[in-house]
Amino acid sequence: MTSATDPIQNAGPEALGESRVEQEAREIAPGVFFLAGFGNTTILIGSEGAAIVDPGLFTNGPRVVRELRHLTDLPVRYVIYTHGHYDHAFGTPAIMEDAAARGHDAPDIVGHVNVAKRFERYAKTSGHLAGTFDAQFAIWGPGGGDVVRNAKYFPPTIAYEDRLLLDGLGDLPVECRHGLGETDDHTWVWVPGARVIVGGDFIVSSLPNAGTPFRVQRYVLEWAEALEEMASVEPLSVISGHGGIFGDHAQEMLLTTSTALRYLDGEVVRRLNEGQWQEQILAEVELPEELAASSYLQPLYGCTAFAVRDIMRRYMGWYDGNPSMIFPSSRADVATEVVALTGGTAPVMERARVLGASEETAEIQRALHLVDFVIFNGGEQVDEAHALKAELLDIRSKRERSFVAHNILASAAVIERESGATA
């Protein structure tokens, strides 16, 4: 454990990777301890009790308890969820077991009122979640199926809507504040005595994860507003949900990130109002150069294209402006027609291989579309097409900086190889 006098290093892009390396708890302010992990945990210790902010994955719970008990024998008064995602709110069983073994009262579970609704949805769609977690966290996280199967739900016993003051720790009051952002149940935690914010996934040491292919709606504009509210309290330190700790430049990080999110939301809305459709907006909307160059906004967790898609999803329906897609033919039917026009699958495969050998990512992407015609058409070259698609996906994944995008593409390559082997 490091001391409270150790300097705080500002969390650059490298911190997102470093936080996945498990380390001992680090005291960053009196009574505030940072425990790095895939999803970061914060331990708060007052004169009368302790609180755990985000116990993490179910596999992380025992580690949280070990670190806590190196620091104090005081009872845990609160387990606070910044939001209800599996990598933040599911290490609670070990904390409950520790309380029972010590004869302590079970801690209260604190979260926004929407956390319980999230848990209900998770239980309802557990099969879908298992598969998508496998894809989204293929590289660094455990298999999604294991995450879902081992989940034990502890919904909040103290649920709040806007703000909540917790005074059960004695000399360390804690305030929970709600904001929309990555989720609709998000909390950021303000420790006024230490002037520390525990930001949950409002802060991820990269461009915010403001939209992913597998997840429900995210709230880009309100996310910016929450960051601006954080900046208004003038914190000395901001702890990220994934990544590191921001010290001297915390204010700059919060306001730069807010500016970027406001820009993306405003630019998409402007284009929608001018009559543009999804394809053009997705192709053309990027952060301005000065924002894209910021160390706070590198596309290591989130990426601009995913955020733009989520903004469009919020403000418009699914129609893409092409009437042919109102009642679309199946992909197999379209593939059959295209393959017939080319005289068979061989010319399509040949062209896909030419494009796949390019150094240009756009050409590799076009090769993926061509290979899909062969796969959906069926026939003798299907196994070969699955193998080529896997190769192309591997190439695409290695060029993606975004954690989520990289994992999905890499996982898809594995699936394609398995499909070719069993076709």
Secondary structure as GFF3:
##gff-version 3
##sequence-region A 1 423
A	DSSP	alpha_helix	14	18	.	.	.	ID=ss1
A	DSSP	beta_strand	26	29	.	.	.	ID=ss2
A	DSSP	beta_strand	32	35	.	.	.	ID=ss3
A	DSSP	beta_strand	41	45	.	.	.	ID=ss4
A	DSSP	beta_strand	50	53	.	.	.	ID=ss5
A	DSSP	three_ten_helix	58	60	.	.	.	ID=ss6
A	DSSP	alpha_helix	61	71	.	.	.	ID=ss7
A	DSSP	beta_strand	76	80	.	.	.	ID=ss8
A	DSSP	alpha_helix	86	89	.	.	.	ID=ss9
A	DSSP	alpha_helix	92	102	.	.	.	ID=ss10
A	DSSP	beta_strand	108	112	.	.	.	ID=ss11
A	DSSP	alpha_helix	114	124	.	.	.	ID=ss12
A	DSSP	alpha_helix	126	136	.	.	.	ID=ss13
A	DSSP	alpha_helix	144	149	.	.	.	ID=ss14
A	DSSP	beta_strand	158	160	.	.	.	ID=ss15
A	DSSP	beta_strand	163	166	.	.	.	ID=ss16
A	DSSP	beta_strand	174	178	.	.	.	ID=ss17
A	DSSP	beta_strand	187	191	.	.	.	ID=ss18
A	DSSP	beta_strand	196	198	.	.	.	ID=ss19
A	DSSP	three_ten_helix	200	202	.	.	.	ID=ss20
A	DSSP	alpha_helix	220	232	.	.	.	ID=ss21
A	DSSP	beta_strand	237	239	.	.	.	ID=ss22
A	DSSP	beta_strand	245	246	.	.	.	ID=ss23
A	DSSP	alpha_helix	250	273	.	.	.	ID=ss24
A	DSSP	alpha_helix	278	284	.	.	.	ID=ss25
A	DSSP	alpha_helix	289	292	.	.	.	ID=ss26
A	DSSP	three_ten_helix	295	297	.	.	.	ID=ss27
A	DSSP	alpha_helix	304	315	.	.	.	ID=ss28
A	DSSP	three_ten_helix	323	325	.	.	.	ID=ss29
A	DSSP	alpha_helix	331	342	.	.	.	ID=ss30
A	DSSP	alpha_helix	345	356	.	.	.	ID=ss31
A	DSSP	alpha_helix	361	377	.	.	.	ID=ss32
A	DSSP	alpha_helix	382	398	.	.	.	ID=ss33
A	DSSP	alpha_helix	403	422	.	.	.	ID=ss34
###
